[in-house]
Amino acid sequence: MRGSCGSIMDNIAEGFDRGSKNEFTNSLTIAKGETGELKSQLYRSLDNKYITEEIFRELYSLADELTRMLTGFINYLNKSKIKGQKFKNRTKDE
């Protein structure tokens, strides 16, 4: 679970630093997939009795909220005309 959580954060940071809306959006979708992986790991942790039902519900709820936030941000970026810092000063001829 630590790996999935770290990957979520790392993918968001990496995509942002690439300076391109498309690359950022792609990294956000990868982070969203990592969130799905985290949810699966939470279920396994509950099934194996590593965590209580209460802890599971709390953590799953937070992971679910993160999924919704990432989805909303991805949708916003897909509709945005912003290209990103990488393409800020480029013209169509380049």
DOFIGU-235114 format. One record per residue (C-alpha): x, y, z; chain; residue in one letter. Coordinates in nm, 2 decimals. Example, Ala and Ser with C-alpha at 12.3 -4.5 7.8 and 13.67 -1.06 7.14 Angstrom:
REM residues 2
<r <1.23, -0.45, 0.78>, 'A', 'A'>
<r <1.37, -0.11, 0.71>, 'A', 'S'>
***
This chain:
REM residues 94
<r <0.00, 0.00, 0.00>, 'A', 'M'>
<r <0.29, 0.24, 0.07>, 'A', 'R'>
<r <0.41, 0.18, -0.29>, 'A', 'G'>
<r <0.07, 0.26, -0.44>, 'A', 'S'>
<r <0.04, 0.57, -0.23>, 'A', 'C'>
<r <0.39, 0.68, -0.33>, 'A', 'G'>
<r <0.32, 0.61, -0.70>, 'A', 'S'>
<r <0.00, 0.82, -0.69>, 'A', 'I'>
<r <0.19, 1.12, -0.56>, 'A', 'M'>
<r <0.50, 1.05, -0.78>, 'A', 'D'>
<r <0.29, 1.03, -1.10>, 'A', 'N'>
<r <0.11, 1.36, -1.03>, 'A', 'I'>
<r <0.44, 1.53, -0.96>, 'A', 'A'>
<r <0.62, 1.38, -1.26>, 'A', 'E'>
<r <0.33, 1.47, -1.50>, 'A', 'G'>
<r <0.31, 1.83, -1.37>, 'A', 'F'>
<r <0.69, 1.88, -1.41>, 'A', 'D'>
<r <0.68, 1.77, -1.77>, 'A', 'R'>
<r <0.52, 2.10, -1.86>, 'A', 'G'>
<r <0.26, 1.96, -2.11>, 'A', 'S'>
<r <-0.11, 1.93, -2.05>, 'A', 'K'>
<r <-0.13, 1.60, -2.24>, 'A', 'N'>
<r <0.16, 1.45, -2.04>, 'A', 'E'>
<r <0.01, 1.58, -1.72>, 'A', 'F'>
<r <-0.33, 1.43, -1.81>, 'A', 'T'>
<r <-0.17, 1.10, -1.89>, 'A', 'N'>
<r <0.01, 1.10, -1.56>, 'A', 'S'>
<r <-0.31, 1.18, -1.38>, 'A', 'L'>
<r <-0.48, 0.88, -1.54>, 'A', 'T'>
<r <-0.19, 0.66, -1.42>, 'A', 'I'>
<r <-0.23, 0.80, -1.07>, 'A', 'A'>
<r <-0.60, 0.72, -1.09>, 'A', 'K'>
<r <-0.51, 0.36, -1.18>, 'A', 'G'>
<r <-0.28, 0.35, -0.88>, 'A', 'E'>
<r <-0.57, 0.46, -0.67>, 'A', 'T'>
<r <-0.77, 0.16, -0.80>, 'A', 'G'>
<r <-0.48, -0.06, -0.71>, 'A', 'E'>
<r <-0.48, 0.09, -0.36>, 'A', 'L'>
<r <-0.85, 0.01, -0.32>, 'A', 'K'>
<r <-0.78, -0.35, -0.42>, 'A', 'S'>
<r <-0.51, -0.37, -0.16>, 'A', 'Q'>
<r <-0.74, -0.23, 0.10>, 'A', 'L'>
<r <-0.99, -0.51, 0.03>, 'A', 'Y'>
<r <-0.71, -0.77, 0.06>, 'A', 'R'>
<r <-0.60, -0.62, 0.39>, 'A', 'S'>
<r <-0.95, -0.64, 0.52>, 'A', 'L'>
<r <-1.00, -0.99, 0.40>, 'A', 'D'>
<r <-0.68, -1.10, 0.57>, 'A', 'N'>
<r <-0.78, -0.91, 0.89>, 'A', 'K'>
<r <-0.48, -0.68, 0.88>, 'A', 'Y'>
<r <-0.72, -0.38, 0.92>, 'A', 'I'>
<r <-1.06, -0.35, 1.08>, 'A', 'T'>
<r <-1.38, -0.28, 0.90>, 'A', 'E'>
<r <-1.38, 0.08, 1.04>, 'A', 'E'>
<r <-1.02, 0.15, 0.92>, 'A', 'I'>
<r <-1.11, 0.00, 0.58>, 'A', 'F'>
<r <-1.42, 0.22, 0.54>, 'A', 'R'>
<r <-1.22, 0.53, 0.63>, 'A', 'E'>
<r <-0.93, 0.46, 0.40>, 'A', 'L'>
<r <-1.15, 0.34, 0.11>, 'A', 'Y'>
<r <-1.36, 0.65, 0.14>, 'A', 'S'>
<r <-1.05, 0.87, 0.11>, 'A', 'L'>
<r <-0.92, 0.67, -0.19>, 'A', 'A'>
<r <-1.27, 0.70, -0.35>, 'A', 'D'>
<r <-1.26, 1.07, -0.29>, 'A', 'E'>
<r <-0.92, 1.09, -0.45>, 'A', 'L'>
<r <-1.05, 0.90, -0.76>, 'A', 'T'>
<r <-1.33, 1.15, -0.79>, 'A', 'R'>
<r <-1.09, 1.45, -0.76>, 'A', 'M'>
<r <-0.85, 1.30, -1.02>, 'A', 'L'>
<r <-1.14, 1.23, -1.26>, 'A', 'T'>
<r <-1.27, 1.59, -1.22>, 'A', 'G'>
<r <-0.92, 1.73, -1.28>, 'A', 'F'>
<r <-0.87, 1.51, -1.58>, 'A', 'I'>
<r <-1.20, 1.62, -1.72>, 'A', 'N'>
<r <-1.12, 1.99, -1.66>, 'A', 'Y'>
<r <-0.78, 1.96, -1.83>, 'A', 'L'>
<r <-0.94, 1.78, -2.13>, 'A', 'N'>
<r <-1.18, 2.07, -2.18>, 'A', 'K'>
<r <-0.91, 2.34, -2.12>, 'A', 'S'>
<r <-0.73, 2.52, -2.40>, 'A', 'K'>
<r <-0.42, 2.55, -2.18>, 'A', 'I'>
<r <-0.13, 2.36, -2.35>, 'A', 'K'>
<r <0.12, 2.39, -2.07>, 'A', 'G'>
<r <0.44, 2.56, -2.00>, 'A', 'Q'>
<r <0.63, 2.35, -2.25>, 'A', 'K'>
<r <0.42, 2.50, -2.53>, 'A', 'F'>
<r <0.37, 2.84, -2.39>, 'A', 'K'>
<r <0.57, 3.04, -2.65>, 'A', 'N'>
<r <0.54, 2.81, -2.95>, 'A', 'R'>
<r <0.35, 2.90, -3.26>, 'A', 'T'>
<r <0.15, 2.67, -3.49>, 'A', 'K'>
<r <0.44, 2.68, -3.75>, 'A', 'D'>
<r <0.68, 2.51, -3.50>, 'A', 'E'>
***
